[in-house]
């Protein structure tokens, strides 16, 4: 009985040891997987801020930026200057171009929004328009000085100008070259410019000129093609005409079409769900890249005024992270509205007068 009891005791002890080790092993594995889950969840919980730039009214200095987190406004910067033309995020900084004030403002970004007061860079009455960063340099277009200026992002000094034959508007890059649209030959003409130029950033020289038709405005690069929206006017300014041009950046082949008068409202072009779109009739519509025709029946958005189907109150549109932004104004007076469409849902945000540009910053 004693031996049997001893054997049972030893067996019981051994079983307890294995049981305790098994419990310990399971605990370690649980902690390990829990740690992995926490780590992965942290990766997915990065902060995201939406910046909406509102132009304001000419001569009133009331350009503004509204900052949103989870669709709630957390910051609003008012009276930034005259006509807030465009914004751009590079690293953890936001750049804002003030066309009427001829200034570029740079702010640091944190989870709480923009850090004030930021810094202000004068462009010496150049009337700046659009911008892009390439090789740690900010390239921006200018109407009054008819050039592309280059801002060194280390010294914040304008270190060089690229002179153009006309007034440049949009500027985009495929990573190796810059492309600039030239909608006007002289200030406030009817959209008589007809060219898009290709610039080598290594030499800052124009290396090619594309004839694209009158009034080239906004551009986007898609599948090695440069798509250009065009807007121009009759001699008496009573009629507005629209067109689209596509440049194959490999072959240099150019195709273009004119959409006619009053069919397209606005000049924004964008990529949504791997499809080319352009603003039209208070929304955005797909463009057929074979003949550049507009698929009006597949329009997304319907932001038209009550008095006329063709007189839309859609002021701007853009696509970022598969979200469609529609900037709406009825009277060019603050407050105005931005609608965001995302996977069948619509969100309404209140912003300043004439919302025109959008940017998203992620903390990671």
Secondary structure per residue as TSV (DSSP state, phi and psi in degrees):
chain	resnum	aa	ss	phi	psi
A	1	X	-	360.0	-38.7
A	2	X	H	-64.3	-46.0
A	3	X	H	-63.9	-41.4
A	4	X	H	-63.5	-40.4
A	5	X	H	-63.7	-38.9
A	6	X	H	-65.7	-43.8
A	7	X	H	-61.8	-43.7
A	8	X	H	-62.7	-39.2
A	9	X	H	-64.8	-44.1
A	10	X	H	-62.6	-44.9
A	11	X	H	-60.6	-41.7
A	12	X	H	-63.2	-40.7
A	13	X	H	-65.8	-43.8
A	14	X	H	-62.9	-43.8
A	15	X	H	-60.3	-40.8
A	16	X	H	-63.3	-39.3
A	17	X	H	-61.4	-49.3
A	18	X	H	-63.2	-39.0
A	19	X	H	-62.6	-44.9
A	20	X	H	-65.1	-39.6
A	21	X	H	-64.7	-39.8
A	22	X	H	-63.8	-43.0
A	23	X	H	-61.2	-42.7
A	24	X	H	-62.9	-43.2
A	25	X	H	-62.5	-44.5
A	26	X	H	-63.1	-37.9
A	27	X	H	-63.0	-42.9
A	28	X	H	-63.0	-44.2
A	29	X	H	-63.4	-41.0
A	30	X	H	-61.5	-45.2
A	31	X	H	-62.5	-40.5
A	32	X	H	-61.7	-49.6
A	33	X	H	-68.0	-36.1
A	34	X	H	-62.1	-40.1
A	35	X	H	-62.7	-40.8
A	36	X	H	-64.3	-41.1
A	37	X	H	-62.4	-42.8
A	38	X	H	-61.7	-43.5
A	39	X	H	-61.7	-46.2
A	40	X	H	-64.7	-39.3
A	41	X	H	-63.1	-38.6
A	42	X	H	-62.4	-37.6
A	43	X	H	-63.3	-33.1
A	44	X	H	-85.5	-7.9
A	45	X	T	-103.3	32.9
A	46	X	-	-66.7	145.2
A	47	X	-	-73.1	141.8
A	48	X	E	-132.1	130.0
A	49	X	E	-119.7	139.4
A	50	X	E	-106.7	128.6
A	51	X	E	-111.9	127.7
A	52	X	E	-120.7	121.8
A	53	X	E	-96.5	127.3
A	54	X	E	-110.4	129.5
A	55	X	-	-63.4	-38.0
A	56	X	-	82.1	-164.8
A	57	X	-	-112.1	139.0
A	58	X	T	-56.8	128.6
A	59	X	T	83.8	-2.9
A	60	X	T	-104.6	-8.0
A	61	X	T	65.0	25.4
A	62	X	B	-107.9	29.3
A	63	X	-	-60.5	145.7
A	64	X	E	-147.4	159.0
A	65	X	E	-124.5	128.3
A	66	X	E	-105.9	133.7
A	67	X	E	-114.5	129.4
A	68	X	E	-124.5	140.1
A	69	X	E	-127.4	124.1
A	70	X	T	52.7	40.9
A	71	X	T	67.6	12.5
A	72	X	E	-110.4	133.1
A	73	X	E	-73.2	120.5
A	74	X	E	-108.0	-11.9
A	75	X	E	-162.0	146.7
A	76	X	E	-143.6	123.3
A	77	X	E	-103.8	114.6
A	78	X	-	-103.0	160.1
A	79	X	-	49.8	50.5
A	80	X	-	-74.3	-26.6
A	81	X	B	152.8	-170.7
A	82	X	S	-90.1	113.9
A	83	X	-	61.0	92.4
A	84	X	E	-78.2	99.6
A	85	X	E	-77.3	-45.7
A	86	X	E	-158.6	156.7
A	87	X	E	-130.8	157.5
A	88	X	E	-152.3	139.5
A	89	X	E	-107.2	128.4
A	90	X	E	-133.9	121.3
A	91	X	T	55.0	-126.5
A	92	X	T	-107.8	39.5
A	93	X	E	-133.9	148.1
A	94	X	E	-113.4	130.2
A	95	X	E	-107.2	137.4
A	96	X	E	-129.9	129.0
A	97	X	E	-99.8	127.0
A	98	X	E	-107.4	106.9
A	99	X	T	-66.1	-52.1
A	100	X	T	-68.3	-35.3
A	101	X	T	-81.8	-11.5
A	102	X	T	52.5	56.2
A	103	X	E	-138.6	153.5
A	104	X	E	-119.2	127.4
A	105	X	E	-108.4	142.2
A	106	X	E	-126.4	129.7
A	107	X	E	-123.9	145.5
A	108	X	E	-79.3	146.7
A	109	X	E	-113.1	135.8
A	110	X	E	-131.6	-179.1
A	111	X	T	-61.4	-21.1
A	112	X	T	-90.6	-3.6
A	113	X	E	120.1	-142.0
A	114	X	E	-94.3	138.2
A	115	X	E	-89.1	121.6
A	116	X	E	-97.3	153.1
A	117	X	E	-89.3	-8.3
A	118	X	E	74.7	-168.9
A	119	X	E	-124.6	152.8
A	120	X	E	-121.7	130.6
A	121	X	E	-116.3	121.6
A	122	X	E	-77.8	137.6
A	123	X	-	-104.4	12.4
A	124	X	-	58.0	57.3
A	125	X	S	59.9	32.0
A	126	X	-	-83.7	-13.6
A	127	X	-	59.1	65.8
A	128	X	E	-69.4	155.3
A	129	X	E	-126.8	-76.8
A	130	X	E	-122.6	163.7
A	131	X	E	-149.7	162.9
A	132	X	E	-155.3	150.8
A	133	X	E	-105.6	131.5
A	134	X	E	-145.3	128.0
A	135	X	T	55.3	43.2
A	136	X	T	59.5	29.6
A	137	X	E	-129.7	141.0
A	138	X	E	-97.7	115.9
A	139	X	E	-98.6	129.5
A	140	X	E	-140.3	144.8
A	141	X	E	-86.5	152.3
A	142	X	E	-142.0	133.9
A	143	X	T	-83.6	-52.5
A	144	X	T	-62.7	-40.0
A	145	X	T	-91.6	-4.3
A	146	X	T	50.8	57.4
A	147	X	E	-158.9	174.2
A	148	X	E	-107.0	122.8
A	149	X	E	-100.5	152.0
A	150	X	E	-119.2	117.9
A	151	X	E	-102.0	121.6
A	152	X	E	-74.7	120.2
A	153	X	T	-79.8	-2.7
A	154	X	T	-92.2	-40.7
A	155	X	T	-104.0	-15.0
A	156	X	-	58.7	30.6
A	157	X	-	-105.1	141.2
A	158	X	E	-78.7	111.2
A	159	X	E	-99.0	-14.3
A	160	X	E	-163.3	154.9
A	161	X	E	-123.4	141.7
A	162	X	E	-111.9	107.5
A	163	X	E	-74.4	138.9
A	164	X	-	-126.2	158.3
A	165	X	S	-96.0	73.2
A	166	X	S	143.3	-177.4
A	167	X	E	-100.4	112.9
A	168	X	E	-79.8	151.9
A	169	X	E	-120.0	-92.5
A	170	X	E	-82.5	155.9
A	171	X	E	-143.6	124.6
A	172	X	E	-133.0	169.1
A	173	X	E	-145.2	147.1
A	174	X	-	-100.4	12.6
A	175	X	S	98.4	-21.7
A	176	X	S	-119.6	-25.5
A	177	X	E	-137.0	162.4
A	178	X	E	-107.6	145.9
A	179	X	E	-127.3	130.9
A	180	X	E	-128.0	129.8
A	181	X	E	-89.4	144.1
A	182	X	E	-126.3	90.5
A	183	X	E	-81.2	-20.1
A	184	X	E	-130.1	146.5
A	185	X	S	-92.3	-35.8
A	186	X	S	-134.0	162.5
A	187	X	T	-60.9	127.7
A	188	X	T	65.5	30.3
A	189	X	-	-78.6	179.5
A	190	X	S	-86.0	24.3
A	191	X	S	85.9	49.2
A	192	X	-	-89.1	-6.9
A	193	X	-	-70.4	148.3
A	194	X	-	-133.4	12.8
A	195	X	E	-126.5	153.7
A	196	X	E	-120.4	130.1
A	197	X	E	-108.6	148.9
A	198	X	E	-107.6	128.3
A	199	X	E	-118.8	135.1
A	200	X	E	-87.7	113.6
A	201	X	T	-70.6	-13.8
A	202	X	T	-74.3	-32.7
A	203	X	T	-113.8	-12.3
A	204	X	T	56.5	38.6
A	205	X	E	-116.3	146.5
A	206	X	E	-74.5	124.3
A	207	X	E	-112.2	-9.4
A	208	X	E	-160.2	146.6
A	209	X	E	-124.1	126.8
A	210	X	E	-107.3	128.0
A	211	X	E	-86.2	115.9
A	212	X	-	-118.8	-3.1
A	213	X	-	102.0	167.5
A	214	X	S	-66.5	144.6
A	215	X	-	69.1	41.8
A	216	X	E	-63.9	132.2
A	217	X	E	-123.4	-102.8
A	218	X	E	-80.7	152.3
A	219	X	E	-138.1	156.0
A	220	X	E	-149.4	145.1
A	221	X	E	-101.0	128.2
A	222	X	E	-146.6	120.2
A	223	X	T	52.4	49.4
A	224	X	T	62.8	21.7
A	225	X	E	-120.3	142.3
A	226	X	E	-101.9	116.1
A	227	X	E	-100.9	132.5
A	228	X	E	-124.5	123.0
A	229	X	E	-85.0	146.5
A	230	X	E	-130.1	140.5
A	231	X	E	-139.8	130.2
A	232	X	E	-149.5	170.7
A	233	X	E	-131.5	159.7
A	234	X	-	-72.6	166.5
A	235	X	T	-59.9	-32.6
A	236	X	T	-92.6	4.2
A	237	X	S	70.5	4.0
A	238	X	-	-79.0	-24.9
A	239	X	-	-115.3	140.0
A	240	X	E	-116.8	132.2
A	241	X	E	-119.7	151.0
A	242	X	E	-132.3	150.7
A	243	X	E	-155.5	169.5
A	244	X	E	-136.4	140.3
A	245	X	E	-128.8	144.5
A	246	X	E	-125.9	128.9
A	247	X	E	-112.9	123.3
A	248	X	E	-79.3	115.6
A	249	X	T	-75.2	-10.9
A	250	X	T	-89.0	-51.0
A	251	X	T	-90.3	-22.1
A	252	X	-	83.0	1.4
A	253	X	-	-67.2	137.9
A	254	X	E	-119.8	127.4
A	255	X	E	-122.5	147.1
A	256	X	E	-148.2	156.5
A	257	X	E	-144.9	151.9
A	258	X	E	-107.2	128.9
A	259	X	E	-87.0	-11.6
A	260	X	E	99.0	-164.1
A	261	X	E	-96.7	130.4
A	262	X	S	73.1	7.3
A	263	X	S	-84.3	-42.5
A	264	X	-	-101.9	135.2
A	265	X	-	-109.9	114.3
A	266	X	S	93.4	171.1
A	267	X	-	-124.0	14.5
A	268	X	-	-76.8	137.2
A	269	X	E	-123.1	145.6
A	270	X	E	-159.2	168.5
A	271	X	E	-112.8	126.5
A	272	X	E	-133.9	122.0
A	273	X	T	50.6	48.0
A	274	X	T	60.9	31.5
A	275	X	E	-135.7	140.7
A	276	X	E	-78.4	133.5
A	277	X	E	-130.1	159.3
A	278	X	E	-142.5	148.5
A	279	X	E	-62.0	139.9
A	280	X	E	-164.6	129.1
A	281	X	T	52.0	47.9
A	282	X	T	79.5	13.9
A	283	X	E	-157.2	-156.9
A	284	X	E	-124.1	143.8
A	285	X	E	-129.6	149.5
A	286	X	E	-68.2	146.8
A	287	X	E	-109.6	129.4
A	288	X	-	-78.0	117.3
A	289	X	T	-75.1	-7.2
A	290	X	T	-77.7	-43.6
A	291	X	T	-128.7	2.9
A	292	X	-	64.5	22.3
A	293	X	-	-75.2	157.5
A	294	X	E	-103.1	130.9
A	295	X	E	-91.9	82.6
A	296	X	E	-61.0	-33.8
A	297	X	E	-64.8	-22.6
A	298	X	E	-99.3	22.4
A	299	X	E	-61.3	140.8
A	300	X	E	-110.7	125.5
A	301	X	-	94.3	146.0
A	302	X	-	-148.5	70.2
A	303	X	-	-105.8	73.4
A	304	X	B	-110.6	154.2
A	305	X	-	-75.4	164.3
A	306	X	S	-75.5	-26.2
A	307	X	S	-82.9	-25.1
A	308	X	-	-154.8	136.2
A	309	X	T	-64.3	-30.7
A	310	X	T	-92.3	-6.9
A	311	X	S	-103.4	80.1
A	312	X	B	-79.8	149.1
A	313	X	-	-99.3	15.6
A	314	X	E	-75.6	117.7
A	315	X	E	-96.4	-33.1
A	316	X	E	-155.3	160.8
A	317	X	E	-151.9	154.1
A	318	X	E	-162.9	163.7
A	319	X	E	-128.3	124.8
A	320	X	E	-135.8	129.8
A	321	X	T	51.2	43.1
A	322	X	T	64.5	18.7
A	323	X	E	-109.2	136.4
A	324	X	E	-100.6	127.9
A	325	X	E	-108.2	130.2
A	326	X	E	-122.3	112.8
A	327	X	E	-90.3	125.9
A	328	X	E	-119.2	135.6
A	329	X	-	-141.5	137.1
A	330	X	S	-102.2	-31.9
A	331	X	S	-138.5	7.3
A	332	X	S	60.9	28.6
A	333	X	-	-123.8	136.4
A	334	X	S	-68.7	142.2
A	335	X	S	-86.6	150.7
A	336	X	E	-114.1	-176.8
A	337	X	E	-127.3	151.2
A	338	X	E	-128.0	126.1
A	339	X	E	-101.2	135.4
A	340	X	E	-116.6	122.6
A	341	X	E	-104.5	128.1
A	342	X	E	-147.5	108.5
A	343	X	T	52.7	46.6
A	344	X	T	86.1	-5.0
A	345	X	E	-103.5	153.8
A	346	X	E	-127.2	130.7
A	347	X	E	-118.9	138.5
A	348	X	E	-112.0	127.8
A	349	X	E	-122.3	146.4
A	350	X	E	-100.4	130.1
A	351	X	E	-136.8	-172.4
A	352	X	S	-78.3	-171.9
A	353	X	S	-72.1	130.3
A	354	X	S	61.8	69.3
A	355	X	E	-64.5	127.6
A	356	X	E	-129.9	-18.6
A	357	X	E	-148.1	157.5
A	358	X	E	-141.7	148.8
A	359	X	E	-155.4	147.6
A	360	X	E	-124.2	134.4
A	361	X	E	-117.9	135.6
A	362	X	E	-117.7	136.9
A	363	X	-	-65.6	-25.5
A	364	X	-	-76.4	360.0
